[in-house]
Structure formats: C-alpha cells, structure tokens
Amino acid sequence: MNCAVFQGRAKGWNAMKNNVLTPGLADAMVRVTELAAIAAATETGRGDEKRADAAAVDAMRSAFNAVDFKGRVVIGEGERDEAPMLYIGEEVGTGSGPEIDIALDPLEGTTLTAKAMSNALAVLAIAPRGGLLHAPDTYMDKVAVGPGYPEGIISLDATPAENVTALAAHKGVSVTEMTVCVLDRPRHEDIIASLRGVGARIALITDGDIAGVIATTDPQTAIDFYVGSGGAPEGVLAAAALKCVGGQMFGRLIFRNDDEKKRAARVGITDFDRIYSLNELASGETVFCATGVTSGSMLKGVRIKGGRVQTHTLVMTSADGMVRHVWSDRKA
C-alpha cells in the first residue's frame, strides 16, 4: 500500500487544464524524485559520493522511462562524452505524449549525503519544449528573493548590502532582522563582509544552493535573501521553483576560461555578459519537484525502518501557483 498525504496552498488543478504539464505528469515527476531520493538514501553516511550519485541517477533514469512523455534533458549530469547517464541532450520517457524539457539533479548534495549532513535533495524541473535555459556547466552569480516584493527590488548590479537594505525597507524592519543565505566559500568573503557591515544575519550553507534559493520561498526558514555564485545548472532549477510562487531571481554566467565559453556557445549562448531574469531562466510554465534525501530546513529526509520507507516531497506548479507537500509511506 502506498499512502500519501497532501498539503499545500492551491484551489486545484484547474489552471493546468490547457497546459501540457498535466496533473498526471506532475504526479509522475513526484514519483521520479521519490525513487531517486530513496536510492541515494541507501548510501547516506557511507562516505562514497560517486556511489550515492550513481544510485540516484540510475533510479531517476529508470523512473523517467516509465512515464508517457517525450522528455529531453537540458540540464543534466554533463555533456554526453563526460556523463554516461542523464547527460545533456539525452531523451527519456516512453516516447509518447507531450514534448518536455527537463532540468535535473538526481542528487543535489553528494557530499551532504556521503557525510549524512542536512539538505541533500533529489530535484527536477520540467517545462514544455524550449521553456528552460540551456545553461552550460559553469558558475553563475545569483540573487534571489521569494514572493511579496515589488519587481526590481534586487539587482546583480547592486551590492549585497544595498539589496538587503532595500528588502528591509520594503518589509518595514531593521536590516538587523534580515537573514541572508550564502554558500560558505572563500570567494564569498566580500559578500559576507558587505552584509555584516550593515548588520544583516548570515546563514552559511556548506553545499546545496538550490535548497538555499528555495528557502527564500518559505517563511518558516526565516531566509529573506539569497546571494552568491554557484552552479549555473542549479540556477535554472532554482528559477523554475521560484517561478511557481512569484519570486524574483537574476543570474549572470561566470566564465573562467575559453573552454567554458565554448561550452556556452554549443548551447546557443553568445552574450557572455548577459544578466538573465527569472523568466528568462525559466520562460515556460514549470513543474518543480524536490524530495528530501537527508532532512533539512524544508524537507524531511528518507526514512527506512521496519520494512517501510517514508519520503517527503515538495512539488510546485507555476500555472496555478500550487505549493504541495507530499508525504509517502510504502514498502521498502
């Protein structure tokens, strides 16, 4: 028996009736991330990042291939010659049904899983063909906030201090009451100094900047703002999530060498200084799914006990602004 409990804020699926991202397809994506998370969870705390990632990849690919759709991976495990499974351009699904682009990270937080640390996720986003930016495997500067702010309140051209001060002013609170999520990296020393210089609190995370961006959408996390550089593919996934709830995000690709610029050119990017808005990173209607592998700020991790396995998944849909939590319990 597979029991699922649903909680969320939405009036239903009515807004999706004329969208190729049908309720059935959204539910199928929940199943995909659940299976990937369960597979990864069997490697939690075992110290082998590659084995944990491979387990998630294998499970996710098999789950995709049971779904009636024409799926194409646009954000994946790398280019074909470098990634034998779920590579960019790979086609998945049964081959019948709607044409869908997929951004995925079978295991966001391989180190977190290997070390049994918090916030590891199995995550994906889907959109109709052409609806997700084909971001190369480079870094991206990012700023992001959740819903409720006027358009343009944050900017990549503003300093972190200026951004958080503007957000605090709109909320009518002191900057000292604002919390900003930043990846704990030496490259972010100036960002951290800028924020602390105006009195903002900083929540440092070791890995998993998708979870960091998404945390801005949930008041219970107390994260007001995300800033810093991380993977460009993860930026597209985070944008797909924010699109579902009306958040804001801007990203600018970072190129460290000519090889990375060549990678970008291969996916059609020629303006290397362009700043992408949320709706350019995720231009189509989106479905976003994330299942906890290890427990974190928003999702409980997989629990396997007594012949049963329990999962906790966040699923969001941009067509109707639905945010739904799915708790599943099934035989292990």
Phi, psi and omega in degrees: 000134178245108183257132177231138176251130183248132172224143178179182176240107179185161177263000179133198185258010188304321183292348183260002187299324182260017182251143179293342176277079186286161175306321180296322179291321177298317179296324178296324179291328174300316179299322181297311181289328176301311183293322177295318180295318179298317180297316180294324184296334178294345179255007181299130176078006183267358173079007183243096183297316183296320180292320178296316180296316181298322179296317179294318180299311181301315182293319181294318181296316179297320180294318177303317187287357174262000184261137178280087173198165175257087185270142176229126180281119177252338171232112186218213185274010182124184179282162191305316184291343184253349185221104183292344182228136178053049178277162179298127182097350179293142177259135181228169183099178182282344182094357175244146181110194185290154176273120190230136171266144186233131166251135186211154167217097184305329177215093174280102183111057178295320178293319179301319180291313182301328182258006180057042177262169188280161170078019172282140186224154161255124193219147175205161172221145177231154177207159173303154185313127180089003187270358179233138178298133176277078184283135177287167181279071178232187174270163179216132168285136185223144165227141184207144172222160177279192184287165173102359180251151177293149182302136176083012182289336176246156181207145174288340179276348176272157176285158175306321179297318179295319179297311184291329176293319178295320179295317180296319180297320179294323179284345182075032180232167175288149176302332180294346177266000182267141177241130183242133178268130181220137172294134182280089181224147177304329181293348182258014181300319180292323178298313181297318180295320179298315181291315180291335179296335177254006173093007180288149173278148181236128173257104181276137176239147184278326182205173170080062183283349170297312178298324179297317178292314183296332180301335179292344182272349186244110182303333182292339179281341182065018176268122183265334192203144174239138178210146176139178179254142178202192183296138177295318177302320178295330177297321178293317177300316179295321179297321179299323178291313181297326180301328183290337184241003176083026176282184178231145179204145173228144180220144177226125183294144178247127180244121183267345181198174182293330179298320179292326176292325177294321177299317179296318181297326181294336178256015172094010180264122181238337177269097188283350180253005186294141171261123182264132174277172178306314184282354170267329175289321178226089188276335181264174171297142186231154165239132180238133178227136174219128176247133180292132171267309170243151184295143180213203186290334182241329187234142172282147178279171178296137176236121179244116184201137175060035179077009179239155176230132181244139179227158178228121185235140170257125177233132182229145180229130184283334184299325181234007179068023182287137170235118187230136174254131182240117173255120182244148178222121182215172175295141180288000000 
